[in-house]
Amino acid sequence: MGQQSASEDFSDIPTALGVPYTYWFIGGIEPQRYAEAERAGRVAQDVPVNHSAGFAPVIQPTLDTGTEALVVAALAWLAPESRAT
């Protein structure tokens, strides 16, 4: 991902605690709206991001997809056999 308007203070807590962290990007815009913005070369102008008053991800399938992706990642990280010894 390129530069985004994300929570710039997100990394402060894990850095202070000396623990690893990650920041996930999950798309949630209507595919047709994104495709139109991309064709017009206006993704940055026409696709609202978080912290924007126009940010309103499509609830489904965004919620299910994001939840499933994060659960799979957490299980992969937490699984004892996946850790290097």
N, C-alpha and C positions, 0 to 999 in steps of 0.2 A: 504494500500500500504506500502511496505517496503521502505527503504531508496532509494531515486532516485536522479538523477542529475537534480535538478530543480533550479529555480531562488532563490538562497539563500537570496537575498535582497528583495524578494517580500513582505515579512511581515513588512519591515521597515516603509512604508508609513501608512498602516492602524494602526499599533501599535502606531506610533507617533500621529495619529489623534484620537486614542481611539475608533476605529470603528471595527466591526467584519469583518472577511474576510474568504475566502475559496480558496483552490487551487484544481482545477479539474484535474483528470487524465482520458484521453479518449484514448483508444487503437486505433491504426491506421495501424497496420502491416497486411500484407496479412495473412489470417488464415493458409494457408498451410505452409508458411515460419515459422510462430510462432510454429505450431505443430511439424515441423521438428526439430527446435531448442530445443523445450521442450523434445521431445523423446531422443535427443542426450545429454540432460542435459547441454545445452549451451545457454540458453536464454540470460543470461547476456553478453555473448560474441558475439552472432549472431544477436541479435535484437537491432538495433541502437536506441538510445534515443535522445531527444532533446539536443542540444549543441554538437551533434556528426555530423561529416561531412557526415556520411552515413544515417542520419535521413531523411526519405522521406515517410511520411505516404501515404497510398492509399487515393486519393482524395475522391472517393465515395466508400462506404457510409460514410466515416469518417466525412466529412464536414457537411453533412445533419444530421447525428446522433448527432454530437457534438452540432450543432446549436439548434436542437430540445431539447436536454437535458438541455442546458443552458437557453433557453427560458422558458421551463416548470418550472425550478427551480426559475428563476426570477419572473415569474408570481405567483408561490406559495408563495414566500417570500413577494412580494409586495401586494398581495391580502389582503384587509382590514380584511376579516373574518378569515384569517389564523393567525393573530397576537393575541397573548395573551394580555389581558387587565388587 
